[in-house]
Amino acid sequence: MTPTVVVHRDPEALAHATADRLVTALVEAQAERRSASLVLAGGTVAVATLAAVARSPRRTDVDWRQVDVWWGDERYVERGSSERNERQAREALLDHVDVDPARVHPMGALDGADGDDVDAAAARYAAELAAAAPHGQGVPVFDVVLLGMGSDGHTASIFPESPAAHDERPVTGVHGSPKPPPTRLTLGFSALCSAHEVWLLAAGQEKAFAVALGLSGAGRVQLPAVGVQGRRQTLWLLDEAAAGDLPPTLRRL
C-alpha cells in the first residue's frame, strides 16, 4: 500500500493537525464499536501531538475510559525515568484525561517483574497483547499506531539492519541500540501492521533524506519505517523541512 503524504508548515502545525486528526479517529472508532485502541510513540513531535490533544477543547469528544493505550516501544530503564516513553505520554496527555488504568498497558521496566531480562519483559508484553486480542489472533487490531521516524529511518526501536528488522515476533527485546539507552523493548512489524491506520510523524531537515529514501522504494531492513503499514491507511505526516527532498507530486497539503 502506497502511503499518503501530508505536509504541514512546521513542527507546531504538524503536531496540532495530528492532534485534531487523532481525536477524530478515536471518536469515529468509538462510534463504530464504543471502544478505541491506540499505540503511542516517543519522540518530540509525537509528544507534542499528545500535549496538543490535552489542550484541545475537542478532547472531551472522546470517551477516554473506553480507550486502550499501548506503546510501540520503550526504553528499558527504571519506571520513573524521564527517558521512558510512558512517563512522557502520561505527562503530556494521559494524566490530563480520564483514562481507565486497567486499559493503559505500559511496557516493562528495569525495576519491574523481569529485572534486567529484557527478553522476558518482551515475552510478558506479547502475552498481554495476546490476552487482549480477538480469538485466534496474537495481537489486538489497533485503530491508530502513532510512530516517529529517526534520521536513519528507524521507527519504534527497530533500527536499520538490526535483528529486530528481521524479527517476526510481535514484541522483541533490543540489545545494543545505536541510540541510547542501548536496551529497549519494541513492537515488531507483525504487531504494528495489525493496525487499521499507521501514522508516521517526521519533522526537521535531518529527516528529509530518510523520508525521500523511504518513499522511493527502500526495503524495511534498510529503512524500517517503510515496513510499517496500516490495513486501511498509512499516513506519512511531515513538516516542510522533512518533505524537502520530495518531488511535488508526492506532497498533499
C-alpha angles and dihedrals in degrees: 000000000000112000120240110236119214119183125202129190100252141339093279093052089045092053094047094047092047091049090054091046090050094052090050092049093050093047091050092048091051092048088055099047109354096249135066135202125213135183115206131209137203125232135095099279095041092052091046088053092054091048089051090053089052090053095044119104086217092067088089089064087074122078094222092187086068098051121102110210123202134166129238093209142345141203107245097232134115116310095247096047118127087226091069116108086212093060093047091050093048093050093045099044122338095067089055100052133057101257122168105244090215089061096051110091114191119185121248125283136214090252093045135098095294099046112201094344100108092175091058088049089052091052090049092053091046089055090050091052091048091051089057095044127100115266111289095015128103099215137026120261101251120210095213132010110197114201140170128213128221125221087257091055097255120144129192098349095313105120127192115278091000126136089253089061088063097039121106097189116113092236129021138180115240119217123189099009110193087226117060135284091053098208119067146149122233140177110240129229093268091060098038093049092055089080125107088223133019118197117194115196123202131166133172137047091267088069095051097091094049091046092052092045092049093052094047098064108281117160125244095249091054094040112014094192090075091057094068113083133161123235091234105018143000117201127192103200109195143168122231093264095053090047092048096109096046123104114246091248090069096052127092116183 
